[in-house]
Amino acid sequence: MGVFFGAVFQAYEEMKYVSITEFLQQILLLLICLVLINFDRGLVSIGLAYLFCAVFYCFLNITIVHWKFTYPRYVIDTQFWLKTLKESYPLAIVAVISMVYFNIDIVMIGKIKGEVDAGWYGICYNIFFVIATLPGAFLTSIFPAISKYFVESEILLKEAYQLSFKMLVGIGIPLSIGLFLLAENVINSLFGDQYSPSIIVLKIFSALITLSYLNSLAGYFLTAVNRQKKTAKILAAITCVNIGLNCILIPYFSYIGAACATVISELLLFIEWTHKRKNSHYISMIR
């Protein structure tokens, strides 16, 4: 419910309220956890703290929506529910597919090669995943604008995409180069020399940063212009390819094979987006 009411802030393009509510939630959670740890409380208490902060976040968002934006009417509208479910179920499929896509390689390494190899791969993947999700705040903030431009102005829609593309490339390339050059220092500083086999994996992942940013932009863009079904189909196909590549490469090359499978999958995903985009940045496809 908190996320639902938080989406109102996005709809009105008032992203400052998203930042404020999430910041207050995390600060409250941190303070409560510090107090519980100081009094030597158990994991159950920590879990209840998470629940309490989630409820706080929900009511905070509801309060701000009522105060600053609108006072919604709470009615049962089954026709609206059915229409919304029909349009949004592809997003649920995308979420499930994404979970499989982002986690299946670690599971397969653990089953085929053992937990040690999975650990070497997993720490690099987690570092890459954190860096890859950095544009999420930016993409979330431009999502309402893209949706509006899709209805109102094809020119502004193209410009929004082009500017976003250039910005993500400008951020992604330096990060890719920096991570490649500093991979050894990052692994040794964070995890120690015993994780030195992970260095090559992190260097491989460094090449993916810009691609992952652009693939994220494409996914957000297609959803904003009401093409979430196409997004689900493309991700499902790439996930199947990724699983197939892992089945082939992991038995022979272990974690390095899994990293290569991820690179190939992301590259194929980017090629698919580019093919759909053609020369007019999706407009020829969606108009």
N, C-alpha and C positions, 0 to 999 in steps of 0.2 A: 504493500500500500504506500509506503514511503517513497519508493521509486516511482510509482504511478503518479502521485501528486508532484513529485520532483520534475516529471516530464512536462508539467504545466509551465515551469520556468523556461524550459527549452522552447516550448511552443510560442511563448511571448518574447523569446530571445533575451531573457534576463538571466544570463548564466552566473551572475554574481551570487544569486541566491543558492544555486547548486553548490558553489564553492563554500559559502557560509555555512550551510546546513551540514555538509559533509565534514567540514573542518570542526564544527562544534561537536558532532557525533564522535569523531576520532579523539578529540581532546578529552571529552567526558569518559570515553572508554579507557583511555590511557590512565587518567586519574583514578578511576575506580579500580582498575587492575593493580596499580601501584599500591593502593590502600589494602586490597585483598592480599597481595603478596606480602606486604609488611606485617599483616596479622596472621600470616601463614595459613590462609584459606586454601581449599583444594580446587581441583579442576571444575567441580560442579558449580562452585561460586563464580569462577571465571566464565563458565558457560552462561550462567544467569546474568552476568554483567553484559555479555554480548546481547542477550535477549532484551534486557532493559534499555540498552542504548539504541537498539533497533526500534523499539516502541517509541522512545524519545524522538528519534529521527522522523518517524512517521507522523507523530503529532505536531512536530515542529513544521514540517512541510505543509500539513493540513492548515495549520494556523496562518502561515504566510500566504498560502493560496487564498484563504478566506479574507485576509486582511488587505492584501495588495492587488489581487487580480480579479477573482470572481467568487461568487457564492453558489456553488453547484447545487442542483436539485438531485436528490437521491431517490430515483424512481426505478422500478423494474421495467425494462424495455427489452423484451426478448428478441424483437426484430433487430434492434441495434446490436445486441450481443451476438446474434448469429452472423450478422454482416461483418462485425469486427473480427470474430473468430475466423471467418472465411478468408479475410484479407491478411490476418496476422499469423495463421498457423505455419506458413512457410518460414517465418522468423524463428518459431520454436524448432522447426526442423534444422534450420541453419545453426542454432545454438547447440543442438545435439551433435550434429555433424562436426562442428568446430571442436567440441570436446574430444571427439574421437580423433580428429586430425591432429590436435596438439598434444595428445597423450599416448597414442597407440605405439609410437616408436619406442618410448621408454619401457612400456609393458612388454613389447616383443623382444627387446634386448635382454630384459630380465629373464624371460622365459627361455630364450634360445642360448644366451651367453652367460647368464648369471648376474647376481646383484652387483658385483664389483664393476663390471663393464657398464651396467645401467647407471651406477653412481657417477662414474667418469663422464658419461654422456649427460646425465640429468643436471649436474651443476652448470654445465655450459648452456644447456637448453633454458634453464631458469634465468640465467643472466641475459641471454638473447631475448627471452620472452618479455622480461621487464623493459628492455630497451625498445622492443618492437611495439609495446603498448603505449609508449610515451605520446604518440600523436592522438591517442584516444580522446583526450580532453578537447583538442582542437577540432577533431572531426565531429565530436558531439555538439560543439558550439556552432558549427556551420550547417549542421543537419537541417534545422528549421528554415534557414535561409535558402538552401538548395531546394527544399520542398516548395517553398513559396515561388522561387524563380521558375521552377518547372511549370507552374500554372500561369505565371504572369509574364515572363520575359525569357525567350530563348537566348537572347544576347547575354543577359546577366547570368543565365545558367552556364553558358560556355565560359564566360569570364571567371565565374566562381570556381569552376573545375580547373581551368588553366592556372589560376593563381595558387590554388591549393596544391596542384601537381608540382609547380615550381618551388613552393615553400617546402614541401616534403622532400623533394630531391635535394634542395639546398641544405636541409638538416641531415638527411640520411647519408649522403656521401661523406661528409667529414666524420660522422660517427663510425661509418664502416671502416674508413682508413685508420682512425684512431684506435678502434677496437682491435684491428688486425695487428697494428704495431705494438700495442700494449697488452696483447693477450697473455704473454708469459708473465708479465708483472701482475696482471689482474689475478690470474690463477694462483700464483705463488703467494701473493699478499693475502688473499682471502682464504685459501684452503691449504697452502703449504706445498712442499716439494712432492709429497706423496701423490698429488693429483696432477703431476706433470703430463701424463697421457692425455689430459683434457685440453691441453693447449692447442693442439692441432684441430680439435673439434671447434673450439671457440674461434679460431681463425677462419674455419670454413663458414661458421655462422655469421661472421662479420660481413661476408659478402651478401648476406640476405637482408640486411637492415633496410636498405633503400627499396628493394623489391617488396618487402613486407609492408612498408609504409604505403607504397603505391597500390598494392593489393587491398589494403584496408580502405584506402580512399575509394577504390572501385566498388567495394562492397557497400560502403556507406552511401555512395552515389546511387547505385542501383536501387537500394532500399528507399532512398529519398524520392526517387521518381517512380515508386510503386512497381518495381520489378524484382521483388523479393523471391518470387518463384524461380526466376532465372538464376538468381544468386544461389538458391538451394540446389538447383540442378548442377551448376558448375562446381560447387564445393563438393557435392556428392561424388561427381566423376573424379575430381582430383584426389579426394580421400581414398577412393578405390585404387587409383594409380599409386598413391603413396604406400598403401598397405602391400600392394604387389611388389613394389620396389624394395620395401623392407624385407619381405619374404625372400627375395633373391639376394640382396646385398648383405644383410646381417649375418647369415651363417658363414660367409666368407670373410667379411671385413669388419664385423662387429659394430662398435659405435661409430667408426668412421663411415661405414656403409650406410648407417642410419642417417648420419649428417648429410651425406651425398644424396640420399633419397629425399630428404627435406629440401635441399637446394633444387633438385630437379623438379619436385612438386611445385615449389613456389615459382620457379621459372615458367613451368607449364601454365600455372594459374595466371601469371602476368601476360603470357602470350595469348591466352584465351580472352582476358579482359581487353587486350589491345585489338584482337581480331573483332570483338564485338563493338569496340569503340569506333573502329574504322578511322576516317579522317575528320569526323566532326564531333569527337568527344561524346559519344553515346547518343547524340541528338538524332542522327539518322536512324538509329535503332529504335528509339523510343517514341518518335513522333509519327 
